Amino acid sequence: MASEPHPAGDTRGGFRPRLQGHLLSSTLLAFLRNWNAYGYQLVQELTKAGLPAFDSTTVYRTLRQLERAGLVSSFWDTSSSGPARRMYTLTKAGEGVLSLWVDVLSHYQSVLQRALRAYEKKDPKVARPEPADAEPPADETDTTS
């Protein structure tokens, strides 16, 4: 994942995760599942969701890539006063890809939750791995000789 520098005074070595790639694509598809939106609205929703900072042009670029892939479609909305705005909507193919991503992200969520529990030492099932060259316990000796 790419990084950006943290504000002054941050002690994490200058690393700051950014939302991009497949995570951004799947998030945009998820937002578009329930309502059509303008790019600007999607940028606002990503910000309201509390996601890491990102360049809004990345959202527009990703929307164009999703449209080229047939996962979203767009049209010019001229119904409101002011300039026409591009409205994005999820396609059937986009719904299929989103469904796959939900499965993948659900699996990753369970993996990450287990890793976080291990990090916090709250999961007794996460045992410290044995070294590869360790001898087996006495009750697991080979009796076939």
C-alpha positions in Angstrom: 0.0 0.0 0.0 1.4 3.4 -0.8 2.0 5.9 1.9 2.0 9.6 2.6 3.8 11.5 5.3 2.0 12.1 8.6 1.4 15.6 10.0 4.2 17.1 12.1 4.6 15.4 15.5 3.5 12.0 14.4 5.8 9.2 15.5 5.0 6.4 13.1 8.0 6.9 10.9 6.2 8.8 8.2 3.9 5.9 7.1 0.3 6.7 6.4 -1.9 4.1 4.6 -3.9 5.3 1.6 -7.1 3.9 0.1 -6.4 2.7 -3.4 -6.6 -0.1 -5.8 -9.1 -2.9 -5.3 -10.1 -1.7 -1.8 -11.1 1.6 -3.4 -12.9 -0.1 -6.3 -14.9 -2.4 -4.0 -15.8 0.4 -1.7 -17.1 2.5 -4.6 -19.1 -0.5 -5.9 -20.6 -1.0 -2.5 -21.7 2.6 -2.2 -23.2 2.5 -5.7 -25.2 -0.7 -4.9 -27.8 1.3 -3.0 -27.9 4.6 -4.8 -26.6 6.3 -7.9 -24.1 9.1 -7.2 -21.9 11.8 -8.6 -18.2 11.5 -8.2 -18.2 14.3 -5.7 -20.8 12.6 -3.5 -18.7 9.4 -3.5 -15.6 11.4 -2.4 -17.7 12.8 0.5 -19.0 9.3 1.4 -15.5 7.9 1.5 -14.4 10.8 3.8 -17.5 10.4 6.1 -16.7 6.7 6.4 -13.5 7.7 8.0 -11.2 6.2 5.5 -7.6 7.3 5.2 -6.9 10.5 3.2 -6.6 10.1 -0.5 -6.4 12.3 -3.6 -10.0 12.8 -5.0 -8.7 12.5 -8.6 -7.9 8.9 -7.7 -11.7 8.4 -7.2 -12.5 9.8 -10.6 -9.8 7.8 -12.3 -11.1 4.6 -10.6 -14.7 5.4 -11.6 -13.5 5.7 -15.2 -11.6 2.4 -15.0 -14.7 0.7 -13.5 -16.8 2.1 -16.3 -14.4 0.8 -19.0 -14.5 -2.6 -17.3 -18.3 -2.5 -17.5 -18.8 -2.6 -13.7 -20.4 0.9 -13.5 -22.2 3.0 -16.1 -22.6 6.8 -16.2 -24.7 9.4 -17.7 -24.9 13.2 -17.7 -27.5 14.5 -15.3 -28.9 17.8 -16.4 -31.9 17.8 -14.1 -30.6 20.3 -11.5 -29.7 23.9 -11.9 -26.1 24.5 -12.7 -23.7 22.5 -14.9 -24.4 18.9 -15.9 -22.9 16.4 -13.7 -21.8 12.8 -14.4 -24.0 10.3 -12.4 -22.6 6.8 -11.8 -24.6 3.6 -11.4 -23.8 0.0 -10.7 -24.2 -2.5 -13.5 -25.2 -6.2 -13.3 -21.6 -7.1 -13.9 -20.6 -4.7 -11.1 -23.0 -6.4 -8.7 -21.4 -9.8 -9.5 -17.9 -8.4 -8.9 -19.1 -6.7 -5.7 -20.5 -10.0 -4.5 -17.2 -11.7 -5.0 -15.4 -8.9 -3.2 -17.8 -9.2 -0.2 -16.8 -12.8 0.1 -13.1 -12.0 -0.1 -13.4 -9.1 2.3 -15.4 -11.2 4.8 -12.7 -13.8 4.8 -10.0 -11.2 5.2 -12.0 -9.6 8.0 -12.0 -12.9 10.0 -8.2 -13.4 9.3 -7.5 -9.8 10.5 -9.7 -10.2 13.6 -7.8 -13.3 14.6 -4.5 -11.5 14.0 -5.7 -8.5 16.1 -6.8 -10.9 18.9 -3.3 -12.5 18.8 -1.7 -9.1 18.8 -3.8 -8.2 21.9 -3.1 -11.7 23.3 -6.8 -12.3 23.7 -7.1 -15.5 21.5 -5.8 -18.6 23.3 -6.2 -20.6 20.1 -3.3 -18.6 18.5 -0.4 -20.5 19.9 3.2 -19.6 19.5 4.5 -21.8 16.6 7.0 -24.5 17.4 10.5 -24.1 15.7 10.8 -26.3 12.6 13.7 -28.3 14.1 11.9 -29.0 17.4 11.5 -32.7 18.5 7.9 -34.0 18.7 6.5 -34.5 22.2 7.1 -37.9 23.9 3.5 -39.1 23.2 3.9 -38.6 19.4 6.9 -40.9 18.9 6.9 -43.3 16.0 5.8 -46.8 17.0 6.1 -48.5 13.6 9.8 -49.4 13.9 
